[in-house]
Amino acid sequence: MSSLESTYNSASLKERSKFEQETLVNVSGVDKRNSRYSHQNDKQPDELIVVTLLVATACGVQLPSRIDSLMSMKQALQSLGALRQSDVVGVELLWTPQAEGDYYTKDEMITEYPNLRQL
């Protein structure tokens, strides 16, 4: 396994470990859904979403040093969108919530994503 692949896999595992359970997986166009998930909590859920985009490339990419505003996020996405297909080695898009009843409370968000910036 190459160093790039190992780093990519570690980042993916780190982000996936923050989910209690994956309720939707799509690999190579094949959807796998788990509808048996239920988040038991007496509190009213916060309407929050976290989106993580992991991209492995065969070339350098000019990205903002911090993504802490809509402008810096737009710049990062434009840089990634300008990549040639042949330079993209891997892409993984993770988000939560994925299914009804799957959500983060504000406290869980702070614990799992201490560096998160609300945009």
N, CA, C and O atoms as CSV, one atom per row, in Angstrom:
chain,resi,resn,atom,element,x,y,z
A,1,MET,N,N,0.853,-1.176,0.000
A,1,MET,CA,C,0.000,0.000,0.000
A,1,MET,C,C,0.896,1.236,0.000
A,1,MET,O,O,1.854,1.314,0.770
A,2,SER,N,N,0.585,2.196,-0.861
A,2,SER,CA,C,1.388,3.405,-0.952
A,2,SER,C,C,1.113,4.322,0.239
A,2,SER,O,O,0.118,4.158,0.946
A,3,SER,N,N,2.004,5.283,0.449
A,3,SER,CA,C,1.849,6.249,1.527
A,3,SER,C,C,0.582,7.077,1.321
A,3,SER,O,O,-0.137,7.362,2.279
A,4,LEU,N,N,0.306,7.464,0.068
A,4,LEU,CA,C,-0.906,8.231,-0.247
A,4,LEU,C,C,-2.156,7.434,0.108
A,4,LEU,O,O,-3.076,7.959,0.735
A,5,GLU,N,N,-2.188,6.176,-0.290
A,5,GLU,CA,C,-3.346,5.327,-0.015
A,5,GLU,C,C,-3.536,5.130,1.487
A,5,GLU,O,O,-4.663,5.145,1.982
A,6,SER,N,N,-2.450,4.947,2.197
A,6,SER,CA,C,-2.510,4.763,3.638
A,6,SER,C,C,-3.037,6.020,4.327
A,6,SER,O,O,-3.872,5.928,5.228
A,7,THR,N,N,-2.560,7.187,3.914
A,7,THR,CA,C,-3.018,8.453,4.483
A,7,THR,C,C,-4.497,8.676,4.186
A,7,THR,O,O,-5.254,9.092,5.062
A,8,TYR,N,N,-4.904,8.398,2.955
A,8,TYR,CA,C,-6.305,8.551,2.541
A,8,TYR,C,C,-7.206,7.622,3.355
A,8,TYR,O,O,-8.244,8.046,3.863
A,9,ASN,N,N,-6.807,6.361,3.476
A,9,ASN,CA,C,-7.595,5.387,4.235
A,9,ASN,C,C,-7.695,5.778,5.715
A,9,ASN,O,O,-8.746,5.604,6.332
A,10,SER,N,N,-6.611,6.301,6.280
A,10,SER,CA,C,-6.632,6.741,7.680
A,10,SER,C,C,-7.588,7.904,7.877
A,10,SER,O,O,-8.343,7.934,8.849
A,11,ALA,N,N,-7.558,8.873,6.947
A,11,ALA,CA,C,-8.468,10.025,7.031
A,11,ALA,C,C,-9.915,9.561,6.908
A,11,ALA,O,O,-10.785,10.040,7.636
A,12,SER,N,N,-10.174,8.643,6.002
A,12,SER,CA,C,-11.527,8.121,5.813
A,12,SER,C,C,-12.012,7.411,7.078
A,12,SER,O,O,-13.132,7.645,7.531
A,13,LEU,N,N,-11.187,6.561,7.638
A,13,LEU,CA,C,-11.557,5.831,8.853
A,13,LEU,C,C,-11.802,6.788,10.016
A,13,LEU,O,O,-12.744,6.601,10.787
A,14,LYS,N,N,-10.959,7.810,10.146
A,14,LYS,CA,C,-11.119,8.797,11.220
A,14,LYS,C,C,-12.474,9.479,11.111
A,14,LYS,O,O,-13.172,9.627,12.115
A,15,GLU,N,N,-12.856,9.894,9.914
A,15,GLU,CA,C,-14.133,10.580,9.730
A,15,GLU,C,C,-15.317,9.623,9.901
A,15,GLU,O,O,-16.319,9.986,10.516
A,16,ARG,N,N,-15.209,8.419,9.367
A,16,ARG,CA,C,-16.297,7.441,9.480
A,16,ARG,C,C,-16.517,7.021,10.927
A,16,ARG,O,O,-17.643,6.700,11.308
A,17,SER,N,N,-15.468,7.016,11.736
A,17,SER,CA,C,-15.599,6.580,13.128
A,17,SER,C,C,-16.439,7.544,13.955
A,17,SER,O,O,-16.870,7.197,15.055
A,18,LYS,N,N,-16.676,8.739,13.449
A,18,LYS,CA,C,-17.500,9.708,14.158
A,18,LYS,C,C,-18.987,9.392,14.030
A,18,LYS,O,O,-19.801,9.914,14.792
A,19,PHE,N,N,-19.341,8.551,13.081
A,19,PHE,CA,C,-20.744,8.165,12.892
A,19,PHE,C,C,-21.041,6.972,13.786
A,19,PHE,O,O,-20.231,6.050,13.890
A,20,GLU,N,N,-22.210,6.989,14.436
A,20,GLU,CA,C,-22.606,5.830,15.229
A,20,GLU,C,C,-22.871,4.641,14.318
A,20,GLU,O,O,-22.572,3.500,14.669
A,21,GLN,N,N,-23.430,4.913,13.158
A,21,GLN,CA,C,-23.718,3.857,12.192
A,21,GLN,C,C,-23.887,4.503,10.821
A,21,GLN,O,O,-24.507,5.560,10.708
A,22,GLU,N,N,-23.349,3.884,9.789
A,22,GLU,CA,C,-23.568,4.380,8.433
A,22,GLU,C,C,-24.896,3.828,7.946
A,22,GLU,O,O,-25.122,2.618,7.937
A,23,THR,N,N,-25.772,4.743,7.542
A,23,THR,CA,C,-27.103,4.327,7.111
A,23,THR,C,C,-27.237,4.279,5.602
A,23,THR,O,O,-28.222,3.750,5.085
A,24,LEU,N,N,-26.257,4.828,4.881
A,24,LEU,CA,C,-26.270,4.802,3.421
A,24,LEU,C,C,-24.842,4.696,2.933
A,24,LEU,O,O,-23.985,5.486,3.327
A,25,VAL,N,N,-24.584,3.726,2.077
A,25,VAL,CA,C,-23.263,3.551,1.478
A,25,VAL,C,C,-23.468,3.363,-0.018
A,25,VAL,O,O,-24.313,2.573,-0.439
A,26,ASN,N,N,-22.701,4.085,-0.817
A,26,ASN,CA,C,-22.763,3.954,-2.271
A,26,ASN,C,C,-21.345,3.759,-2.772
A,26,ASN,O,O,-20.540,4.690,-2.762
A,27,VAL,N,N,-21.043,2.555,-3.208
A,27,VAL,CA,C,-19.719,2.235,-3.732
A,27,VAL,C,C,-19.894,1.751,-5.164
A,27,VAL,O,O,-20.650,0.815,-5.425
A,28,SER,N,N,-19.200,2.388,-6.079
A,28,SER,CA,C,-19.258,2.030,-7.501
A,28,SER,C,C,-20.697,1.999,-8.023
A,28,SER,O,O,-21.062,1.131,-8.815
A,29,GLY,N,N,-21.509,2.963,-7.565
A,29,GLY,CA,C,-22.880,3.061,-8.050
A,29,GLY,C,C,-23.866,2.111,-7.401
A,29,GLY,O,O,-25.023,2.064,-7.819
A,30,VAL,N,N,-23.450,1.345,-6.388
A,30,VAL,CA,C,-24.339,0.396,-5.713
A,30,VAL,C,C,-24.719,0.972,-4.350
A,30,VAL,O,O,-23.864,1.174,-3.488
A,31,ASP,N,N,-26.034,1.236,-4.167
A,31,ASP,CA,C,-26.547,1.761,-2.898
A,31,ASP,C,C,-26.795,0.633,-1.911
A,31,ASP,O,O,-27.349,-0.410,-2.261
A,32,LYS,N,N,-26.378,0.859,-0.679
A,32,LYS,CA,C,-26.708,-0.052,0.417
A,32,LYS,C,C,-27.285,0.805,1.523
A,32,LYS,O,O,-26.615,1.708,2.025
A,33,ARG,N,N,-28.514,0.534,1.907
A,33,ARG,CA,C,-29.194,1.329,2.929
A,33,ARG,C,C,-29.506,0.468,4.142
A,33,ARG,O,O,-29.805,-0.720,4.025
A,34,ASN,N,N,-29.431,1.091,5.299
A,34,ASN,CA,C,-29.788,0.441,6.549
A,34,ASN,C,C,-30.908,1.258,7.168
A,34,ASN,O,O,-30.666,2.351,7.679
A,35,SER,N,N,-32.122,0.747,7.130
A,35,SER,CA,C,-33.272,1.490,7.643
A,35,SER,C,C,-33.609,1.135,9.090
A,35,SER,O,O,-34.603,1.626,9.626
A,36,ARG,N,N,-32.808,0.300,9.724
A,36,ARG,CA,C,-33.106,-0.111,11.093
A,36,ARG,C,C,-32.506,0.824,12.121
A,36,ARG,O,O,-32.610,0.554,13.317
A,37,TYR,N,N,-31.881,1.914,11.701
A,37,TYR,CA,C,-31.206,2.826,12.613
A,37,TYR,C,C,-32.181,3.767,13.295
A,37,TYR,O,O,-33.109,4.264,12.658
A,38,SER,N,N,-31.987,4.015,14.566
A,38,SER,CA,C,-32.795,4.994,15.284
A,38,SER,C,C,-31.931,5.642,16.351
A,38,SER,O,O,-31.287,4.944,17.133
A,39,HIS,N,N,-31.910,6.940,16.393
A,39,HIS,CA,C,-31.136,7.708,17.367
A,39,HIS,C,C,-32.073,8.028,18.525
A,39,HIS,O,O,-32.972,8.858,18.389
A,40,GLN,N,N,-31.867,7.382,19.643
A,40,GLN,CA,C,-32.748,7.582,20.795
A,40,GLN,C,C,-32.245,8.773,21.604
A,40,GLN,O,O,-31.122,8.759,22.108
A,41,ASN,N,N,-33.083,9.803,21.727
A,41,ASN,CA,C,-32.721,10.988,22.475
A,41,ASN,C,C,-34.008,11.715,22.828
A,41,ASN,O,O,-34.895,11.850,21.985
A,42,ASP,N,N,-34.118,12.181,24.061
A,42,ASP,CA,C,-35.326,12.878,24.490
A,42,ASP,C,C,-35.350,14.325,24.013
A,42,ASP,O,O,-36.408,14.954,24.015
A,43,LYS,N,N,-34.203,14.863,23.604
A,43,LYS,CA,C,-34.117,16.253,23.177
A,43,LYS,C,C,-34.651,16.422,21.755
A,43,LYS,O,O,-34.631,15.492,20.949
A,44,GLN,N,N,-35.124,17.625,21.474
A,44,GLN,CA,C,-35.489,17.982,20.106
A,44,GLN,C,C,-34.196,18.037,19.289
A,44,GLN,O,O,-33.257,18.720,19.696
A,45,PRO,N,N,-34.116,17.343,18.155
A,45,PRO,CA,C,-32.878,17.334,17.385
A,45,PRO,C,C,-32.569,18.700,16.786
A,45,PRO,O,O,-33.470,19.431,16.376
A,46,ASP,N,N,-31.282,19.031,16.743
A,46,ASP,CA,C,-30.829,20.236,16.067
A,46,ASP,C,C,-30.778,19.928,14.576
A,46,ASP,O,O,-30.457,18.805,14.187
A,47,GLU,N,N,-31.082,20.887,13.761
A,47,GLU,CA,C,-31.051,20.678,12.311
A,47,GLU,C,C,-29.671,21.043,11.798
A,47,GLU,O,O,-29.479,22.109,11.212
A,48,LEU,N,N,-28.707,20.153,12.019
A,48,LEU,CA,C,-27.314,20.374,11.646
A,48,LEU,C,C,-26.847,19.285,10.701
A,48,LEU,O,O,-27.300,18.143,10.784
A,49,ILE,N,N,-25.942,19.640,9.804
A,49,ILE,CA,C,-25.365,18.667,8.876
A,49,ILE,C,C,-23.865,18.913,8.798
A,49,ILE,O,O,-23.400,20.052,8.813
A,50,VAL,N,N,-23.128,17.823,8.717
A,50,VAL,CA,C,-21.680,17.879,8.510
A,50,VAL,C,C,-21.395,17.158,7.207
A,50,VAL,O,O,-21.835,16.026,7.004
A,51,VAL,N,N,-20.657,17.817,6.324
A,51,VAL,CA,C,-20.260,17.216,5.059
A,51,VAL,C,C,-18.741,17.179,5.028
A,51,VAL,O,O,-18.082,18.198,5.230
A,52,THR,N,N,-18.190,15.995,4.775
A,52,THR,CA,C,-16.749,15.823,4.670
A,52,THR,C,C,-16.425,15.333,3.271
A,52,THR,O,O,-16.990,14.342,2.809
A,53,LEU,N,N,-15.521,16.020,2.599
A,53,LEU,CA,C,-15.092,15.641,1.266
A,53,LEU,C,C,-13.610,15.290,1.331
A,53,LEU,O,O,-12.771,16.143,1.619
A,54,LEU,N,N,-13.300,14.027,1.060
A,54,LEU,CA,C,-11.911,13.565,1.010
A,54,LEU,C,C,-11.533,13.382,-0.453
A,54,LEU,O,O,-12.240,12.708,-1.203
A,55,VAL,N,N,-10.429,13.976,-0.853
A,55,VAL,CA,C,-9.977,13.874,-2.236
A,55,VAL,C,C,-8.496,13.537,-2.232
A,55,VAL,O,O,-7.697,14.220,-1.591
A,56,ALA,N,N,-8.134,12.483,-2.951
A,56,ALA,CA,C,-6.729,12.111,-3.140
A,56,ALA,C,C,-6.376,12.438,-4.580
A,56,ALA,O,O,-7.087,12.051,-5.507
A,57,THR,N,N,-5.266,13.156,-4.762
A,57,THR,CA,C,-4.862,13.552,-6.108
A,57,THR,C,C,-3.424,13.131,-6.387
A,57,THR,O,O,-2.629,12.910,-5.474
A,58,ALA,N,N,-3.120,13.028,-7.666
A,58,ALA,CA,C,-1.767,12.692,-8.098
A,58,ALA,C,C,-0.936,13.951,-8.329
A,58,ALA,O,O,0.205,13.866,-8.783
A,59,CYS,N,N,-1.503,15.121,-8.019
A,59,CYS,CA,C,-0.793,16.389,-8.206
A,59,CYS,C,C,-1.101,17.302,-7.029
A,59,CYS,O,O,-1.996,17.023,-6.231
A,60,GLY,N,N,-0.365,18.375,-6.929
A,60,GLY,CA,C,-0.625,19.358,-5.885
A,60,GLY,C,C,-1.875,20.158,-6.206
A,60,GLY,O,O,-2.192,20.379,-7.375
A,61,VAL,N,N,-2.582,20.591,-5.179
A,61,VAL,CA,C,-3.783,21.392,-5.346
A,61,VAL,C,C,-3.663,22.620,-4.453
A,61,VAL,O,O,-3.361,22.499,-3.265
A,62,GLN,N,N,-3.896,23.793,-5.015
A,62,GLN,CA,C,-3.853,25.046,-4.258
A,62,GLN,C,C,-5.176,25.220,-3.526
A,62,GLN,O,O,-6.200,25.498,-4.150
A,63,LEU,N,N,-5.161,25.057,-2.200
A,63,LEU,CA,C,-6.362,25.203,-1.377
A,63,LEU,C,C,-6.126,26.293,-0.335
A,63,LEU,O,O,-4.982,26.542,0.046
A,64,PRO,N,N,-7.187,26.941,0.129
A,64,PRO,CA,C,-7.029,27.898,1.232
A,64,PRO,C,C,-6.446,27.186,2.452
A,64,PRO,O,O,-6.713,26.004,2.672
A,65,SER,N,N,-5.654,27.901,3.241
A,65,SER,CA,C,-5.045,27.279,4.417
A,65,SER,C,C,-6.095,26.901,5.456
A,65,SER,O,O,-5.904,25.950,6.214
A,66,ARG,N,N,-7.200,27.640,5.495
A,66,ARG,CA,C,-8.327,27.334,6.383
A,66,ARG,C,C,-9.611,27.540,5.605
A,66,ARG,O,O,-9.736,28.484,4.824
A,67,ILE,N,N,-10.544,26.665,5.823
A,67,ILE,CA,C,-11.862,26.849,5.232
A,67,ILE,C,C,-12.764,27.283,6.373
A,67,ILE,O,O,-13.295,26.459,7.118
A,68,ASP,N,N,-12.929,28.608,6.494
A,68,ASP,CA,C,-13.676,29.161,7.612
A,68,ASP,C,C,-14.722,30.187,7.177
A,68,ASP,O,O,-15.225,30.967,7.986
A,69,SER,N,N,-15.035,30.166,5.891
A,69,SER,CA,C,-16.065,31.063,5.370
A,69,SER,C,C,-16.637,30.449,4.092
A,69,SER,O,O,-16.063,29.520,3.523
A,70,LEU,N,N,-17.766,30.978,3.655
A,70,LEU,CA,C,-18.336,30.496,2.399
A,70,LEU,C,C,-17.395,30.780,1.241
A,70,LEU,O,O,-17.304,29.978,0.312
A,71,MET,N,N,-16.694,31.906,1.277
A,71,MET,CA,C,-15.762,32.265,0.212
A,71,MET,C,C,-14.591,31.265,0.134
A,71,MET,O,O,-14.239,30.814,-0.956
A,72,SER,N,N,-13.998,30.925,1.268
A,72,SER,CA,C,-12.875,29.988,1.239
A,72,SER,C,C,-13.340,28.591,0.841
A,72,SER,O,O,-12.602,27.856,0.185
A,73,MET,N,N,-14.569,28.216,1.236
A,73,MET,CA,C,-15.094,26.919,0.816
A,73,MET,C,C,-15.306,26.913,-0.696
A,73,MET,O,O,-14.990,25.929,-1.365
A,74,LYS,N,N,-15.840,28.004,-1.234
A,74,LYS,CA,C,-16.057,28.105,-2.683
A,74,LYS,C,C,-14.730,28.024,-3.427
A,74,LYS,O,O,-14.642,27.352,-4.455
A,75,GLN,N,N,-13.703,28.692,-2.930
A,75,GLN,CA,C,-12.379,28.645,-3.557
A,75,GLN,C,C,-11.829,27.223,-3.563
A,75,GLN,O,O,-11.279,26.774,-4.568
A,76,ALA,N,N,-11.975,26.513,-2.444
A,76,ALA,CA,C,-11.491,25.138,-2.350
A,76,ALA,C,C,-12.221,24.238,-3.343
A,76,ALA,O,O,-11.594,23.435,-4.033
A,77,LEU,N,N,-13.542,24.372,-3.415
A,77,LEU,CA,C,-14.323,23.540,-4.340
A,77,LEU,C,C,-13.998,23.872,-5.795
A,77,LEU,O,O,-13.980,22.974,-6.637
A,78,GLN,N,N,-13.742,25.141,-6.106
A,78,GLN,CA,C,-13.361,25.512,-7.463
A,78,GLN,C,C,-12.003,24.910,-7.823
A,78,GLN,O,O,-11.815,24.440,-8.946
A,79,SER,N,N,-11.071,24.918,-6.897
A,79,SER,CA,C,-9.763,24.307,-7.143
A,79,SER,C,C,-9.891,22.815,-7.393
A,79,SER,O,O,-9.253,22.274,-8.296
A,80,LEU,N,N,-10.709,22.155,-6.600
A,80,LEU,CA,C,-10.922,20.719,-6.785
A,80,LEU,C,C,-11.659,20.448,-8.100
A,80,LEU,O,O,-11.358,19.476,-8.792
A,81,GLY,N,N,-12.612,21.299,-8.439
A,81,GLY,CA,C,-13.361,21.137,-9.681
A,81,GLY,C,C,-12.510,21.351,-10.919
A,81,GLY,O,O,-12.860,20.875,-11.999
A,82,ALA,N,N,-11.402,22.058,-10.780
A,82,ALA,CA,C,-10.517,22.319,-11.912
A,82,ALA,C,C,-9.526,21.178,-12.168
A,82,ALA,O,O,-8.788,21.211,-13.153
A,83,LEU,N,N,-9.507,20.178,-11.292
A,83,LEU,CA,C,-8.587,19.050,-11.476
A,83,LEU,C,C,-8.963,18.251,-12.718
A,83,LEU,O,O,-10.141,18.101,-13.044
A,84,ARG,N,N,-7.958,17.748,-13.394
A,84,ARG,CA,C,-8.216,16.822,-14.506
A,84,ARG,C,C,-8.610,15.471,-13.916
A,84,ARG,O,O,-8.114,15.077,-12.860
A,85,GLN,N,N,-9.485,14.782,-14.591
A,85,GLN,CA,C,-9.945,13.480,-14.110
A,85,GLN,C,C,-8.772,12.538,-13.876
A,85,GLN,O,O,-8.780,11.760,-12.922
A,86,SER,N,N,-7.782,12.603,-14.727
A,86,SER,CA,C,-6.628,11.704,-14.600
A,86,SER,C,C,-5.799,11.990,-13.347
A,86,SER,O,O,-5.026,11.134,-12.917
A,87,ASP,N,N,-5.949,13.185,-12.751
A,87,ASP,CA,C,-5.210,13.527,-11.532
A,87,ASP,C,C,-5.955,13.133,-10.254
A,87,ASP,O,O,-5.381,13.173,-9.166
A,88,VAL,N,N,-7.225,12.753,-10.380
A,88,VAL,CA,C,-8.014,12.376,-9.208
A,88,VAL,C,C,-7.844,10.879,-8.961
A,88,VAL,O,O,-8.202,10.048,-9.795
A,89,VAL,N,N,-7.292,10.562,-7.803
A,89,VAL,CA,C,-7.030,9.169,-7.437
A,89,VAL,C,C,-8.192,8.583,-6.646
A,89,VAL,O,O,-8.527,7.409,-6.806
A,90,GLY,N,N,-8.800,9.390,-5.804
A,90,GLY,CA,C,-9.916,8.905,-5.000
A,90,GLY,C,C,-10.757,10.049,-4.482
A,90,GLY,O,O,-10.242,11.138,-4.227
A,91,VAL,N,N,-12.054,9.810,-4.323
A,91,VAL,CA,C,-12.986,10.793,-3.778
A,91,VAL,C,C,-13.957,10.064,-2.863
A,91,VAL,O,O,-14.469,8.997,-3.201
A,92,GLU,N,N,-14.199,10.650,-1.712
A,92,GLU,CA,C,-15.179,10.089,-0.787
A,92,GLU,C,C,-15.968,11.241,-0.187
A,92,GLU,O,O,-15.387,12.192,0.336
A,93,LEU,N,N,-17.283,11.157,-0.262
A,93,LEU,CA,C,-18.171,12.175,0.288
A,93,LEU,C,C,-18.941,11.546,1.444
A,93,LEU,O,O,-19.666,10.568,1.264
A,94,LEU,N,N,-18.774,12.117,2.620
A,94,LEU,CA,C,-19.452,11.634,3.820
A,94,LEU,C,C,-20.344,12.744,4.344
A,94,LEU,O,O,-19.958,13.913,4.320
A,95,TRP,N,N,-21.529,12.395,4.815
A,95,TRP,CA,C,-22.390,13.402,5.420
A,95,TRP,C,C,-23.246,12.765,6.488
A,95,TRP,O,O,-23.540,11.569,6.468
A,96,THR,N,N,-23.627,13.599,7.406
A,96,THR,CA,C,-24.568,13.212,8.430
A,96,THR,C,C,-25.407,14.437,8.757
A,96,THR,O,O,-24.837,15.517,8.913
A,97,PRO,N,N,-26.725,14.333,8.869
A,97,PRO,CA,C,-27.484,13.095,8.933
A,97,PRO,C,C,-27.695,12.478,7.557
A,97,PRO,O,O,-27.708,13.169,6.538
A,98,GLN,N,N,-27.860,11.165,7.556
A,98,GLN,CA,C,-28.115,10.429,6.316
A,98,GLN,C,C,-29.550,9.944,6.240
A,98,GLN,O,O,-30.112,9.832,5.150
A,99,ALA,N,N,-30.135,9.660,7.365
A,99,ALA,CA,C,-31.481,9.075,7.375
A,99,ALA,C,C,-32.320,9.742,8.463
A,99,ALA,O,O,-31.787,10.362,9.382
A,100,GLU,N,N,-33.618,9.605,8.346
A,100,GLU,CA,C,-34.514,10.139,9.348
A,100,GLU,C,C,-34.152,9.556,10.710
A,100,GLU,O,O,-33.965,8.347,10.844
A,101,GLY,N,N,-34.055,10.406,11.703
A,101,GLY,CA,C,-33.691,9.957,13.045
A,101,GLY,C,C,-32.198,9.921,13.283
A,101,GLY,O,O,-31.764,9.627,14.396
A,102,ASP,N,N,-31.402,10.211,12.272
A,102,ASP,CA,C,-29.943,10.227,12.378
A,102,ASP,C,C,-29.518,11.688,12.405
A,102,ASP,O,O,-29.645,12.385,11.399
A,103,TYR,N,N,-29.017,12.160,13.540
A,103,TYR,CA,C,-28.663,13.565,13.665
A,103,TYR,C,C,-27.596,13.747,14.735
A,103,TYR,O,O,-27.336,12.856,15.544
A,104,TYR,N,N,-26.992,14.917,14.716
A,104,TYR,CA,C,-26.062,15.324,15.764
A,104,TYR,C,C,-26.740,16.382,16.617
A,104,TYR,O,O,-27.427,17.260,16.095
A,105,THR,N,N,-26.551,16.301,17.924
A,105,THR,CA,C,-26.916,17.400,18.798
A,105,THR,C,C,-25.758,18.391,18.767
A,105,THR,O,O,-24.670,18.054,18.301
A,106,LYS,N,N,-25.976,19.586,19.248
A,106,LYS,CA,C,-24.894,20.584,19.285
A,106,LYS,C,C,-23.728,20.076,20.121
A,106,LYS,O,O,-22.571,20.279,19.751
A,107,ASP,N,N,-24.015,19.413,21.252
A,107,ASP,CA,C,-22.950,18.883,22.106
A,107,ASP,C,C,-22.136,17.815,21.378
A,107,ASP,O,O,-20.910,17.792,21.485
A,108,GLU,N,N,-22.809,16.929,20.638
A,108,GLU,CA,C,-22.101,15.899,19.873
A,108,GLU,C,C,-21.234,16.540,18.788
A,108,GLU,O,O,-20.121,16.083,18.527
A,109,MET,N,N,-21.743,17.591,18.163
A,109,MET,CA,C,-20.978,18.279,17.115
A,109,MET,C,C,-19.689,18.856,17.691
A,109,MET,O,O,-18.623,18.730,17.089
A,110,ILE,N,N,-19.790,19.488,18.854
A,110,ILE,CA,C,-18.611,20.088,19.482
A,110,ILE,C,C,-17.601,19.006,19.857
A,110,ILE,O,O,-16.396,19.197,19.690
A,111,THR,N,N,-18.088,17.873,20.363
A,111,THR,CA,C,-17.203,16.779,20.759
A,111,THR,C,C,-16.531,16.119,19.562
A,111,THR,O,O,-15.319,15.901,19.572
A,112,GLU,N,N,-17.307,15.801,18.538
A,112,GLU,CA,C,-16.779,15.067,17.401
A,112,GLU,C,C,-16.028,15.946,16.405
A,112,GLU,O,O,-15.140,15.462,15.704
A,113,TYR,N,N,-16.370,17.217,16.335
A,113,TYR,CA,C,-15.763,18.130,15.371
A,113,TYR,C,C,-15.322,19.425,16.068
A,113,TYR,O,O,-15.906,20.481,15.827
A,114,PRO,N,N,-14.308,19.353,16.920
A,114,PRO,CA,C,-13.906,20.544,17.696
A,114,PRO,C,C,-13.393,21.698,16.817
A,114,PRO,O,O,-13.430,22.850,17.248
A,115,ASN,N,N,-12.925,21.419,15.620
A,115,ASN,CA,C,-12.414,22.468,14.732
A,115,ASN,C,C,-13.423,22.926,13.688
A,115,ASN,O,O,-13.090,23.704,12.794
A,116,LEU,N,N,-14.649,22.445,13.803
A,116,LEU,CA,C,-15.685,22.755,12.823
A,116,LEU,C,C,-16.041,24.232,12.861
A,116,LEU,O,O,-16.179,24.830,13.929
A,117,ARG,N,N,-16.185,24.803,11.678
A,117,ARG,CA,C,-16.669,26.177,11.537
A,117,ARG,C,C,-18.053,26.117,10.932
A,117,ARG,O,O,-18.256,25.487,9.895
A,118,GLN,N,N,-19.009,26.772,11.577
A,118,GLN,CA,C,-20.363,26.796,11.029
A,118,GLN,C,C,-20.398,27.783,9.885
A,118,GLN,O,O,-20.008,28.940,10.044
A,119,LEU,N,N,-20.868,27.327,8.719
A,119,LEU,CA,C,-20.941,28.207,7.548
A,119,LEU,C,C,-22.382,28.523,7.220
A,119,LEU,O,O,-22.653,29.251,6.264
